[in-house]
């Protein structure tokens, strides 16, 4: 009787040991082993603990091994992470036991449990969570000949439209003529582009600011021809966009998003309500960049 009891205990512990090894094996299979990759030009092959099935005349059905796990049972096998997110299998403890779950590490500009939420402001999107970028004022991929204006201060070349580029060195900027009631500066992109907004900036040549300026507000027109320009509207009137408001730091930049992406070849900016320091003369000045996506 003692021998039979000893045999029963051994069989029970053998079955329990197998279950423990099997559980550990599943965890190692899904977490400890890289989810993708090769070694020596072959596929990773995890070692799986196998227990030989032992049967006897006394216990013919005492133990039937559970199926050996495969990587198809891992949570990441269904590729749940979207938009180039990386999936990893992790252990989650609950109620004294653990289960395997997936975790997504999202690519830039994406969030959410499965990386399906775009974090970029909708008005600054080009397509499928691709952020708008600078179209070429600052880096001069937009040439000087593509930048024109209604006029510039005293027709002094130091205030010409070509100095209206964002971060133009030495504080130089485009300054309007003092007697122009509705000055504008314009960019010809040579072909239609998707425009999502602008960045505005003032400028000062000397410190303290003796020559320079910035503007508080702007109106904007777009179109595919000079004669076909139309205002961006709000309540059937030209929309007033807030630009630079810090009179103490004219070099500060203001991002001005449009209500929606606009496809156009021309962009025309009308500076309004100036702060001026051009020798006491009422002038309006600015530097700027255009944000969008080339079609």
Steps between C-alpha positions, in 0.01 A plus 500: 500500500783737583661431162175574318454825696856601417433429132181713505688791660775477238248502216316797646815703550621405154179632347521819712862552403410466135224758529735744670767445233239540229378832645854629534573387146207697357618814678859456381380424150301822472713742701859392549558416136513789249174529309672520165851452363747240382814337631758355263256564215236282662188555706509506877382164627417507870579186697186347636501281807352162421423226745485151368166344562520212748225245527467173690254221524393637835446859378433475123337848479664670792669775298437658158737785411345833402569623145842657454455878456597682182563866431156515343358503856688819594293823519720675243438227242191690379709816432271729701725810491421735212694773318847351549452442872719230658328219686639325807350217709487580869385325816207641691429373853138471609343304785814311589560379146637658187399528138686614194388825339642720225637851536548744211788748483371760255693685234536879515172695480287192582344387828223277631488136606563380144667822367195614307469856638680780314643762739548772237252787499253435220555836334874427473461164328602422146383141466459204739674661796782655296578839651526807284852633448665821386459564128821695447507860616767452766718250313468706178368213291245767413705740290507880538316535168205306643451758777333826402327783687282802443797718600771538764617784720643790299597238242808438710649162399558419869122465544425314174261200488790253487576592863157378602637151564463342843817554707656724238844588647579823685134576563435620146138465390249618245370847595208663322489852364347751737231622261370157391153450656485127418850353455557134420777247445453201272657161421469320168564127552511449119253213529217413741598393852297407808526789749412441866618825660781751543754603764535875556788692651602864536851635493729775626826609346635678808474444873309678640261469206541815292426354157259214462153396595242225519125461462227383732256364240492389136248428225587230248410434138568186294438392143636344184545832318577857602162614369315219675610552859234471770505567872483227762157577646331484837130584519515622138770756582881480472625301797734694729793282610693581816872547431774643727381675816817533707632852448806424714620201296441563129704192407247271667309281258126439480357190332183592310304187396230524233149367570561237232766400248488714186640399162634805317793632298498851648491622861457869578530641855354838603662629825260691725524720810874557505740555776763719336841626590625611164634839604156593635335435164183290484617191317410133519767233495530126522692184425319173442500135396226305323398159632355225286568208270605490139250313286 
